[in-house]
Amino acid sequence: MRSSILLALSCALCVALAAPSALAAGPKKQPTKEEMQEAQRRYQRGRELYEDNDFTAALVEIRRAYELAPSYKLLFDIGQICYQLPDYPCALRSFKQYLEEGGGEINPQRRAEVENDVRKLEGRVATLKITTRRPGAEILVDDVVVGKTPLDAPVIVGAGKRKVTARVEGAEPVTRVIEVAGTDVVDVALDVGGGSTAAAPSSGDGTSAPGSGEPGGDKGAGRKVPVVPWIITGALAVGTGIVGGLALRASSDYRSQLDTFGTTRPTLDESYGNMRNLAIATDVLLGATAVAGVTSLILTLTAGPSGPKKAGLVPVHVGVGPGNVWIKGTF
């Protein structure tokens, strides 16, 4: 059926313009002459974009034409384009609306074809029942706003990994990433804006809503990251790289002098001493960088929340031994 989209695009708006009474079906208002003309231009541009395989832009133009002159015939075109993108939730919504608004005006063969596509699409989408403890939270699915809680209806999404976010003013957003398959019906409960929360359902990839940790934990509080230790670690790492490069150059110079006829013993001794000192300095800096890095990591992991309630520091001891770095503490 999708091979017929060019024919459908060629006649859909023309039929709508020839029969304005069809446009006024249901609660939709009768478009003005200017709106009909703008819809015609949008439709024509959408057809050109479709023929250039720019389906995304074509979809925008056909949707705009529908907003201006809402004929159910354009819903079929929108569903066809969404099917090819592929955006299965969009195609399913458009085809269902097409069947509903078209009613008895759709010929039986076309209705049967669309109903068959609807059955296929229903096996390729999942249903998310999104709720929040606090009403009025703005809900985003894959970074697209779908409404505020309580939502009027479940959200239909394509199969795969989906990101669901709830956000309210004055609180940290709460996000869950879940994996859904076709025909799944998933309850997604997000606790946003503080307050106690029950255990949230685990997502498909094992992640759960941020802030849903142990009872009594701080809600919506971010962890304080100790900046200074990481700056020191970075500086030591840079120094290690520079001194290490000098050590490699000194080693290369020493080998070159060994292979050069006529090099005196004092010159070789001086070159060897320079190479050895730089190698020792590199080892020392490398050890210091490792210690600083481990210390910074521990301080980050054991840092308290950034909110008013501070967690106690965990006693951690770090040391360096011959050929090793040791850490002792309780986590």
C-alpha positions, -999 to +999 in steps of 0.1 A: +000+000+000+029+024+007+038+024-030+006+044-036+017+074-016+026+096-046-009+090-061-024+098-027-004+129-023-013+140-058-051+139-052-056+143-015-056+181-012-072+185-046-102+165-035-103+184-002-104+217-021-131+205-044-153+193-014-150+219+014-179+204+033-157+174+041-132+197+058-158+210+082-167+175+095-167+171+133-155+200+155-131+214+129-139+249+116-143+257+079-109+271+067-108+305+051-098+311+015-064+323+026-059+292+047-069+269+018-044+287-004-016+284+022-025+247+027-022+241-011+013+257-010+024+236+020+010+205+004+029+211-029+061+218-010+056+186+010+052+166-022+084+181-037+103+172-005+089+137-005+100+132-041+135+143-030+134+117-002+134+144+025+107+126+045+112+146+077+107+180+060+078+166+039+061+154+071+063+189+086+048+205+055+019+180+052+011+184+089+010+222+084-013+217+055-036+196+077-036+222+104-047+248+079-072+227+060-079+196+082-091+170+057-090+133+069-074+125+035-042+142+046-040+119+077-034+090+053-005+108+037+009+117+072+007+080+082+024+069+050+053+093+055+057+083+092+057+046+082+086+052+059+107+073+084+101+049+103+081+065+131+057+038+140+038+056+168+032+085+145+020+062+117-003+043+141-019+075+155-024+089+120-040+058+105-063+054+134-074+090+132-078+086+094-102+057+099-121+075+126-125+108+108-130+092+073-158+069+086-180+057+057-164+080+032-134+056+030-139+029+003-138-007+017-106-017+000-087+013+013-101+007+048-091-029+048-055-019+037-052+007+065-067-017+091-041-043+081-013-017+085-027-007+119-025-044+131+011-045+120+020-013+137+004-023+170+029-051+172+058-026+168+049-002+195+048-002+233+026+016+258+040+036+287+018+045+317+037+073+332+028+086+367+044+109+392+038+113+430+036+151+425+010+163+399+019+189+374+052+174+365+063+180+328+069+146+311+094+142+283+099+110+263+132+110+243+135+147+252+102+155+236+075+170+259+043+148+259+023+167+286+020+172+323+009+147+349-017+133+353-014+125+316-047+122+296-037+089+281-007+064+280+022+073+258+028+051+227+064+046+218+085+026+194+102-005+205+138-001+218+154+020+245+133+050+256+143+079+279+115+091+302+120+123+322+099+142+348+107+177+358+091+204+380+103+238+388+127+240+418+137+203+417+162+181+399+147+163+369+142+125+373+151+103+344+147+066+337+159+047+306+139+017+298+139-010+271+106-020+256+095-045+230+065-044+208+031-048+226+047-042+260+026-022+285+050-007+311+042+013+343+068+041+347+065+058+382+088+088+386+093+105+420+101+141+414+101+171+437+110+153+470+091+132+495+095+095+503+091+070+475+084+034+470+109+012+451+107+021+415+104-006+389+136-016+373+142-005+338+151-028+309+188-020+312+189-022+350+188+015+357+163+031+381+150+066+388+177+089+403+169+097+439+152+064+446+180+050+468+179+039+504+152+052+528+162+083+545+186+093+518+187+129+505+163+134+476+173+154+446+207+163+462+237+161+439+271+149+451+298+175+459+328+168+436+361+179+451+376+200+424+411+207+439+423+171+441+413+165+405+432+197+394+463+184+413+459+150+396+456+166+362+487+187+368+507+157+379+496+137+349+507+166+326+541+167+344+545+130+341+539+132+304+564+160+299+592+144+320+585+110+304+590+125+270+623+140+281+634+107+295+626+090+262+646+116+243+675+112+267+674+074+262+675+079+225+705+103+228+724+078+249+719+050+225+729+072+197+761+081+215+769+045+221+767+038+184+788+068+175+825+062+170+848+084+191+824+093+219+844+098+251+837+080+283+828+112+303+803+122+276+787+087+279+786+089+317+769+123+316+744+112+291+736+081+311+732+100+343+708+125+326+688+096+312+686+078+346+676+109+365+648+116+341+636+080+343+636+082+381+617+115+380+591+100+356+586+070+380+581+093+410+556+115+391+538+085+378+534+071+413+523+105+426+497+108+398+483+074+406+480+083+443+464+116+435+440+100+411+430+073+436+426+099+464+405+121+442+383+092+432+378+082+469+370+117+479+345+120+451+328+087+460+327+095+497+317+131+494+284+141+510+254+156+491+255+192+481+223+200+500+221+212+536+225+177+550+262+167+550+274+131+551+303+123+574+337+117+559+348+081+555+383+075+569+405+065+540+443+060+540+464+059+509+501+049+506+528+040+482+551+010+486+578-006+464+560-012+431+525-008+445+499+017+457+477+007+487+443+020+500+428+012+534+394+024+545+358+014+551+331+020+524 
